[in-house]
Amino acid sequence: MHSYAALPTAIARFRSAVAEIRVSAASRETAPTQLIDASENFLEMLSSLDRDRGETGPISDVDATALGGYGLDLLAELGHWVQQHGLMEARRGVGAAGLATAAWVIRHLGRISSLELVVDALADLANRTTDDAELEDMAGFMGKVLSACDSRIQQDLEKTNPGRPWRVLHLNRGIVATRSHRPDLMIRVFDELVRALPEEAPAFFEQGMQQMVALDYPAPVRAIMARYHAAWSHPTLH
């Protein structure tokens, strides 16, 4: 279990976020009361299902997909409100609930249909993580999220949108794998990145080489980046 995606921990963090949101909303004309209530009920439903059936209990993948999609949409909407009002810690609490929801869907073999909140939460977490082992674990979780995305997301039809979560998560996973200093992990992640986003590979590895110099990465890490940069820095002749 990834500690940042554990449901009991996420629920506790979400409750702290709700307390901050309620204090902030008290001085505003509008408050996301219905979103808060629905999100709390949703998280309690997940917790109850795990208690009653076990963390990988008998719940169908179809039901897990539908329930997870409902909850992630709710949390994403609440996350937008929190972001608009500059509540950074509350935003992280909502993001933690999103990560736990994604992990719950994955455990129950469902498909993830709402990705934005999960990607944003992982990016924020990665930016605050420096331990190599934790970064390796995070890259693994990112891979599980990508594999669990529904076919609509994986088809990646919105290629003109650079902010699409599918693209951002692949690129962020490549960065996290590099920062982990694990050459074997880098190879796996880079291979998956170029299969999913071949058009992004040249720029990704070009920027990666620049970071190798700027941040003085270890030689084994530089060697892997140089190998992929060489393979993708020249256009193919037809």
Residue frames as qw, qx, qy, qz and C-alpha x, y, z in Angstrom:
[[0.000, 0.887, 0.461, 0.000, 0.00, 0.00, 0.00],
 [0.364, 0.423, -0.026, 0.829, 1.31, 3.42, -0.98],
 [0.249, -0.396, -0.580, 0.666, 1.10, 5.51, 2.18],
 [0.106, 0.218, -0.034, -0.970, -0.15, 8.61, 0.36],
 [0.474, -0.063, -0.557, -0.679, -3.00, 6.58, -1.18],
 [0.188, -0.197, -0.915, 0.297, -4.19, 4.81, 2.00],
 [0.250, -0.611, -0.538, -0.524, -7.90, 5.45, 2.45],
 [0.511, -0.705, -0.433, 0.234, -8.00, 5.98, 6.27],
 [0.440, -0.330, 0.006, 0.835, -5.15, 8.50, 6.06],
 [0.084, 0.271, 0.450, 0.847, -6.78, 10.26, 3.12],
 [0.323, -0.707, -0.576, -0.254, -10.11, 10.52, 4.93],
 [0.503, -0.635, -0.277, 0.516, -8.40, 12.12, 7.93],
 [0.313, -0.157, 0.219, 0.911, -6.64, 14.62, 5.66],
 [0.059, -0.474, -0.584, -0.656, -9.88, 15.33, 3.83],
 [0.386, -0.759, -0.519, 0.074, -11.64, 16.12, 7.11],
 [0.422, -0.502, -0.052, 0.753, -8.90, 18.62, 7.94],
 [0.164, 0.123, 0.462, 0.863, -9.35, 20.12, 4.48],
 [0.201, -0.653, -0.646, -0.341, -13.11, 20.39, 5.04],
 [0.409, -0.713, -0.360, 0.440, -12.54, 22.27, 8.29],
 [0.301, -0.310, 0.195, 0.881, -10.35, 24.79, 6.44],
 [0.021, 0.333, 0.629, 0.702, -12.87, 25.10, 3.61],
 [0.271, -0.732, -0.622, -0.053, -15.75, 25.74, 6.01],
 [0.365, -0.632, -0.170, 0.662, -13.82, 28.47, 7.81],
 [0.197, -0.137, 0.397, 0.886, -12.95, 30.14, 4.52],
 [0.072, -0.433, -0.722, -0.535, -16.45, 29.75, 3.11],
 [0.225, -0.667, -0.609, 0.365, -18.04, 31.35, 6.18],
 [0.108, -0.618, -0.013, 0.779, -16.88, 34.77, 4.96],
 [0.003, -0.096, 0.646, 0.757, -18.05, 34.24, 1.36],
 [0.594, 0.148, 0.027, -0.791, -21.42, 34.47, -0.33],
 [0.884, 0.162, -0.319, -0.302, -21.15, 30.96, -1.72],
 [0.385, -0.495, 0.764, -0.149, -19.93, 27.78, -0.06],
 [0.509, 0.228, -0.754, -0.348, -19.49, 24.30, -1.60],
 [0.541, -0.250, 0.597, -0.537, -21.68, 22.71, 1.07],
 [0.915, 0.204, 0.098, -0.335, -23.33, 20.16, -1.19],
 [0.662, 0.544, -0.507, 0.094, -20.00, 19.15, -2.69],
 [0.066, -0.489, 0.741, -0.455, -18.49, 18.70, 0.76],
 [0.710, -0.102, 0.482, -0.503, -21.41, 16.62, 2.00],
 [0.906, 0.352, -0.089, -0.218, -21.47, 14.44, -1.11],
 [0.488, 0.583, -0.615, 0.209, -17.70, 13.93, -1.00],
 [0.289, -0.402, 0.719, -0.488, -17.76, 12.97, 2.67],
 [0.844, 0.067, 0.323, -0.422, -20.57, 10.48, 2.02],
 [0.797, 0.501, -0.325, -0.085, -18.66, 9.04, -0.92],
 [0.249, 0.551, -0.730, 0.320, -15.46, 8.48, 1.07],
 [0.519, -0.234, 0.643, -0.512, -17.43, 6.90, 3.90],
 [0.902, 0.257, 0.039, -0.346, -19.06, 4.60, 1.34],
 [0.627, 0.529, -0.563, 0.101, -15.63, 3.44, 0.14],
 [0.077, -0.442, 0.753, -0.480, -14.52, 2.87, 3.71],
 [0.731, -0.051, 0.431, -0.526, -17.69, 0.91, 4.49],
 [0.878, 0.374, -0.215, -0.207, -17.27, -1.27, 1.41],
 [0.421, 0.517, -0.696, 0.266, -13.70, -2.09, 2.44],
 [0.341, -0.314, 0.691, -0.555, -14.81, -2.92, 5.98],
 [0.810, 0.102, 0.299, -0.494, -17.68, -5.10, 4.81],
 [0.912, 0.401, -0.007, -0.087, -15.96, -6.85, 1.91],
 [0.760, -0.305, 0.276, 0.503, -12.24, -6.45, 2.45],
 [0.043, -0.698, 0.257, 0.667, -9.91, -4.21, 0.48],
 [0.155, 0.272, -0.738, -0.597, -10.06, -6.43, -2.57],
 [0.449, 0.140, 0.757, -0.454, -13.49, -7.86, -1.72],
 [0.308, 0.354, 0.818, 0.333, -16.27, -9.02, -4.06],
 [0.273, 0.743, 0.194, -0.580, -17.30, -5.84, -5.83],
 [0.745, 0.474, 0.395, 0.256, -17.59, -5.92, -9.59],
 [0.448, -0.103, 0.230, 0.858, -15.15, -4.01, -11.78],
 [0.028, 0.589, 0.502, 0.633, -18.12, -2.27, -13.39],
 [0.419, -0.837, -0.350, -0.027, -19.38, -1.02, -10.03],
 [0.603, -0.480, 0.009, 0.637, -15.88, 0.03, -8.98],
 [0.344, 0.219, 0.370, 0.835, -15.51, 2.00, -12.22],
 [0.143, -0.722, -0.462, -0.495, -18.85, 3.75, -11.83],
 [0.541, -0.781, -0.264, 0.165, -18.38, 4.54, -8.15],
 [0.597, -0.312, 0.101, 0.732, -14.82, 5.73, -8.63],
 [0.248, 0.389, 0.396, 0.794, -15.79, 7.96, -11.54],
 [0.295, -0.818, -0.410, -0.275, -18.60, 9.52, -9.51],
 [0.608, -0.703, -0.130, 0.346, -16.29, 10.23, -6.59],
 [0.556, -0.108, 0.220, 0.795, -13.39, 11.56, -8.64],
 [0.102, 0.596, 0.410, 0.683, -15.72, 13.95, -10.45],
 [0.436, -0.842, -0.310, -0.069, -17.07, 15.20, -7.12],
 [0.656, -0.546, 0.020, 0.520, -13.61, 15.66, -5.64],
 [0.472, 0.196, 0.314, 0.800, -12.31, 17.35, -8.79],
 [0.066, -0.769, -0.368, -0.518, -15.13, 19.89, -8.64],
 [0.556, -0.811, -0.134, 0.119, -14.41, 20.58, -4.98],
 [0.696, -0.224, 0.157, 0.664, -10.71, 20.82, -5.82],
 [0.301, 0.525, 0.317, 0.730, -11.44, 23.52, -8.41],
 [0.314, -0.879, -0.237, -0.270, -13.31, 25.58, -5.79],
 [0.710, -0.612, 0.009, 0.348, -10.46, 25.19, -3.31],
 [0.622, 0.065, 0.245, 0.741, -7.87, 26.16, -5.92],
 [0.117, 0.724, 0.326, 0.597, -9.83, 29.23, -6.97],
 [0.421, -0.873, -0.076, -0.233, -9.81, 30.43, -3.37],
 [0.304, 0.698, -0.526, 0.379, -6.11, 29.74, -2.78],
 [0.734, -0.513, 0.329, -0.300, -6.49, 27.15, -0.03],
 [0.418, 0.552, -0.719, -0.059, -3.28, 25.20, -0.63],
 [0.154, -0.224, 0.906, -0.324, -3.43, 22.81, 2.33],
 [0.667, 0.264, 0.464, -0.520, -7.09, 22.10, 1.72],
 [0.661, 0.558, -0.352, -0.358, -6.26, 21.44, -1.92],
 [0.217, 0.417, -0.879, 0.077, -3.72, 18.84, -0.81],
 [0.414, -0.001, 0.779, -0.472, -6.32, 17.21, 1.42],
 [0.744, 0.443, 0.140, -0.481, -8.77, 16.97, -1.47],
 [0.505, 0.587, -0.606, -0.183, -5.95, 15.64, -3.66],
 [0.124, -0.297, 0.915, -0.244, -5.14, 12.96, -1.07],
 [0.643, 0.232, 0.560, -0.468, -8.75, 11.81, -1.25],
 [0.684, 0.590, -0.209, -0.374, -8.43, 11.65, -5.03],
 [0.257, 0.513, -0.819, -0.003, -5.30, 9.48, -4.83],
 [0.344, -0.082, 0.860, -0.369, -6.99, 7.14, -2.36],
 [0.719, 0.405, 0.267, -0.497, -10.00, 6.89, -4.63],
 [0.576, 0.594, -0.502, -0.250, -7.83, 6.01, -7.62],
 [0.033, 0.370, -0.912, 0.174, -6.04, 3.37, -5.53],
 [0.558, 0.113, 0.658, -0.493, -9.40, 1.95, -4.44],
 [0.743, 0.512, -0.052, -0.428, -10.57, 1.67, -8.06],
 [0.404, 0.559, -0.721, -0.073, -7.32, -0.06, -9.03],
 [0.238, -0.235, 0.882, -0.331, -7.59, -2.53, -6.13],
 [0.608, 0.298, 0.611, -0.410, -11.08, -3.48, -7.29],
 [0.436, 0.072, 0.738, 0.509, -9.99, -3.82, -10.93],
 [0.315, 0.826, 0.411, -0.222, -12.04, -0.86, -12.10],
 [0.529, 0.409, 0.250, 0.700, -11.15, 1.75, -14.71],
 [0.211, -0.550, -0.206, 0.781, -10.27, 5.37, -13.99],
 [0.335, 0.666, 0.549, 0.376, -12.38, 7.78, -16.02],
 [0.068, -0.978, -0.057, -0.187, -11.49, 11.09, -14.33],
 [0.835, 0.056, -0.164, 0.522, -7.77, 11.83, -14.18],
 [0.201, 0.774, -0.077, 0.596, -7.15, 15.53, -13.65],
 [0.534, -0.770, 0.175, -0.302, -7.30, 15.63, -9.84],
 [0.943, -0.231, 0.128, 0.201, -5.10, 12.53, -9.54],
 [0.690, 0.439, 0.005, 0.576, -2.45, 13.98, -11.86],
 [0.030, -0.821, 0.121, -0.557, -2.41, 17.33, -10.05],
 [0.728, -0.644, 0.166, -0.167, -2.11, 15.65, -6.64],
 [0.930, -0.034, 0.104, 0.351, 0.73, 13.42, -7.81],
 [0.482, 0.635, -0.047, 0.602, 2.58, 16.39, -9.31],
 [0.298, -0.823, 0.178, -0.450, 2.32, 18.33, -6.06],
 [0.879, -0.442, 0.177, 0.004, 3.46, 15.31, -4.07],
 [0.858, 0.249, 0.042, 0.447, 6.39, 14.65, -6.40],
 [0.242, 0.777, -0.118, 0.569, 7.55, 18.25, -6.09],
 [0.450, -0.732, 0.310, -0.406, 7.78, 17.78, -2.32],
 [0.962, -0.208, 0.176, 0.025, 9.50, 14.37, -2.40],
 [0.200, 0.813, -0.545, -0.040, 13.28, 13.91, -2.50],
 [0.590, -0.352, 0.723, -0.071, 13.82, 10.37, -1.17],
 [0.230, 0.340, -0.773, -0.483, 14.88, 7.99, -3.96],
 [0.030, 0.154, 0.986, -0.061, 12.86, 5.04, -2.66],
 [0.285, 0.558, 0.529, -0.572, 9.73, 7.15, -2.29],
 [0.338, 0.565, -0.314, -0.684, 10.16, 8.48, -5.83],
 [0.126, 0.154, -0.936, -0.290, 10.54, 4.92, -7.12],
 [0.148, 0.368, 0.866, -0.304, 7.34, 3.92, -5.33],
 [0.310, 0.616, 0.205, -0.695, 5.55, 6.94, -6.78],
 [0.269, 0.413, -0.626, -0.604, 6.62, 6.09, -10.32],
 [0.026, -0.086, -0.994, -0.059, 5.18, 2.62, -9.75],
 [0.218, 0.534, 0.654, -0.490, 1.86, 4.04, -8.58],
 [0.293, 0.576, -0.184, -0.741, 1.76, 6.41, -11.55],
 [0.169, 0.209, -0.863, -0.428, 2.18, 3.40, -13.81],
 [0.078, 0.324, 0.925, -0.184, -0.74, 1.64, -12.14],
 [0.270, 0.616, 0.312, -0.671, -2.90, 4.71, -12.65],
 [0.268, 0.478, -0.501, -0.670, -1.98, 4.91, -16.32],
 [0.097, 0.028, -0.971, -0.219, -2.71, 1.22, -16.84],
 [0.091, 0.443, 0.827, -0.333, -6.11, 1.59, -15.14],
 [0.228, 0.384, -0.038, -0.894, -7.26, 4.54, -17.25],
 [0.675, 0.442, 0.541, -0.236, -10.30, 3.81, -19.40],
 [0.629, 0.268, 0.526, 0.506, -10.02, 3.41, -23.16],
 [0.203, 0.931, 0.257, 0.160, -11.25, 6.95, -23.83],
 [0.301, -0.899, 0.262, 0.183, -8.28, 8.42, -21.95],
 [0.652, -0.311, 0.575, 0.383, -5.77, 5.93, -23.35],
 [0.612, 0.586, 0.443, 0.293, -6.81, 6.67, -26.93],
 [0.363, -0.493, 0.064, 0.788, -5.37, 10.16, -26.34],
 [0.398, 0.637, 0.556, 0.357, -7.53, 11.88, -28.94],
 [0.040, -0.989, -0.137, 0.026, -6.88, 15.45, -27.67],
 [0.787, -0.021, 0.040, 0.616, -3.27, 15.65, -28.82],
 [0.245, 0.658, 0.089, 0.707, -3.55, 19.39, -29.48],
 [0.479, -0.813, -0.013, -0.331, -4.08, 20.00, -25.75],
 [0.466, 0.439, -0.635, 0.432, -0.68, 19.99, -23.97],
 [0.289, -0.373, 0.549, -0.690, -2.39, 20.10, -20.58],
 [0.841, -0.126, -0.338, -0.403, -4.31, 16.85, -21.03],
 [0.642, -0.588, 0.436, -0.227, -3.78, 14.69, -17.93],
 [0.978, 0.120, 0.137, 0.103, -2.72, 11.58, -19.91],
 [0.593, 0.643, -0.193, 0.445, 0.23, 13.49, -21.41],
 [0.176, -0.789, 0.361, -0.464, 1.15, 15.27, -18.18],
 [0.835, -0.427, 0.304, -0.167, 1.16, 12.06, -16.15],
 [0.930, 0.247, 0.019, 0.270, 3.43, 10.23, -18.59],
 [0.403, 0.701, -0.243, 0.536, 5.90, 13.11, -18.67],
 [0.417, -0.718, 0.342, -0.439, 5.81, 13.60, -14.89],
 [0.960, -0.222, 0.172, -0.017, 6.38, 9.88, -14.41],
 [0.784, 0.446, -0.123, 0.415, 9.46, 10.12, -16.61],
 [0.052, 0.752, -0.324, 0.571, 10.77, 12.95, -14.45],
 [0.719, -0.546, 0.283, -0.325, 10.02, 11.08, -11.21],
 [0.986, 0.045, 0.035, 0.156, 11.79, 7.96, -12.51],
 [0.553, 0.602, -0.232, 0.527, 14.83, 10.06, -13.42],
 [0.220, -0.725, 0.335, -0.560, 14.90, 11.72, -10.01],
 [0.909, -0.367, 0.102, -0.168, 14.77, 8.29, -8.35],
 [0.001, 0.712, -0.697, -0.084, 18.28, 7.55, -9.75],
 [0.715, -0.038, 0.693, -0.087, 17.12, 3.99, -10.65],
 [0.116, 0.395, -0.646, -0.643, 18.41, 3.14, -14.17],
 [0.058, 0.185, 0.968, 0.162, 16.24, 0.02, -14.50],
 [0.167, 0.664, 0.602, -0.411, 13.14, 2.00, -13.58],
 [0.131, 0.632, -0.201, -0.737, 14.09, 4.76, -16.01],
 [0.021, 0.150, -0.841, -0.519, 14.31, 2.23, -18.86],
 [0.082, 0.436, 0.896, -0.032, 10.85, 0.80, -18.11],
 [0.113, 0.745, 0.385, -0.533, 9.24, 4.21, -17.76],
 [0.064, 0.554, -0.394, -0.731, 10.96, 5.71, -20.81],
 [0.048, 0.044, 0.907, 0.415, 9.93, 2.75, -22.97],
 [0.085, 0.613, 0.772, -0.148, 6.31, 3.22, -21.89],
 [0.042, 0.720, 0.100, -0.686, 6.54, 6.96, -22.45],
 [0.052, 0.386, -0.579, -0.716, 7.76, 6.67, -26.03],
 [0.055, 0.275, 0.928, 0.246, 5.11, 4.08, -26.84],
 [0.031, 0.718, 0.636, -0.280, 2.34, 6.31, -25.49],
 [0.103, 0.947, 0.079, -0.294, 3.71, 9.70, -26.62],
 [0.773, 0.101, 0.277, 0.561, 6.25, 9.20, -29.43],
 [0.285, 0.791, 0.183, 0.510, 5.79, 12.78, -30.59],
 [0.391, -0.904, 0.078, -0.150, 6.87, 14.05, -27.15],
 [0.916, -0.226, 0.020, 0.331, 10.03, 11.94, -26.89],
 [0.593, 0.447, -0.048, 0.667, 12.55, 14.26, -28.64],
 [0.119, -0.752, 0.104, -0.640, 11.71, 17.27, -26.48],
 [0.799, -0.584, 0.001, -0.145, 11.50, 15.19, -23.29],
 [0.899, -0.133, 0.014, 0.417, 14.94, 13.66, -23.72],
 [0.399, 0.591, -0.043, 0.699, 16.45, 16.96, -24.89],
 [0.364, -0.766, 0.108, -0.519, 15.24, 18.63, -21.70],
 [0.918, -0.393, -0.012, 0.045, 16.41, 15.60, -19.75],
 [0.775, 0.219, -0.090, 0.586, 19.95, 16.00, -21.05],
 [0.063, 0.703, -0.110, 0.700, 19.93, 19.64, -20.02],
 [0.669, -0.659, 0.076, -0.337, 18.91, 18.61, -16.50],
 [0.942, -0.071, -0.145, 0.295, 21.69, 16.02, -16.37],
 [0.509, 0.379, -0.170, 0.754, 24.22, 18.84, -16.61],
 [0.211, -0.671, 0.041, -0.709, 22.38, 21.41, -14.54],
 [0.734, -0.550, 0.127, -0.378, 21.75, 19.08, -11.59],
 [0.097, 0.576, -0.803, 0.115, 24.86, 16.88, -11.86],
 [0.928, -0.102, 0.039, -0.355, 23.08, 13.53, -11.98],
 [0.637, -0.410, 0.640, 0.130, 25.08, 10.33, -11.27],
 [0.061, 0.428, -0.728, -0.533, 26.88, 8.76, -14.23],
 [0.191, 0.191, 0.957, 0.109, 24.54, 5.72, -14.58],
 [0.280, 0.710, 0.516, -0.389, 21.53, 8.04, -14.79],
 [0.160, 0.719, -0.288, -0.612, 23.26, 10.27, -17.35],
 [0.121, -0.219, 0.880, 0.404, 24.13, 7.20, -19.43],
 [0.276, 0.461, 0.842, -0.045, 20.48, 6.10, -19.67],
 [0.238, 0.818, 0.233, -0.469, 19.30, 9.58, -20.57],
 [0.017, 0.612, -0.539, -0.579, 22.04, 9.92, -23.19],
 [0.250, 0.046, 0.928, 0.272, 21.05, 6.60, -24.76],
 [0.274, 0.663, 0.688, -0.108, 17.42, 7.66, -25.21],
 [0.098, 0.826, -0.038, -0.554, 18.40, 11.15, -26.28],
 [0.113, -0.403, 0.719, 0.555, 20.61, 9.72, -29.03],
 [0.240, 0.262, 0.916, 0.185, 17.84, 7.42, -30.19],
 [0.150, 0.759, 0.631, -0.064, 15.21, 10.15, -30.37],
 [0.136, -0.723, 0.021, 0.677, 17.13, 13.30, -31.27],
 [0.031, -0.283, 0.622, 0.729, 17.33, 12.63, -35.01],
 [0.692, 0.322, 0.121, -0.634, 14.34, 12.55, -37.34],
 [0.652, 0.040, 0.745, 0.136, 13.65, 9.30, -39.17],
 [0.166, 0.367, -0.513, -0.758, 14.14, 9.41, -42.96],
 [0.694, 0.338, 0.565, -0.293, 11.31, 8.12, -45.12]]
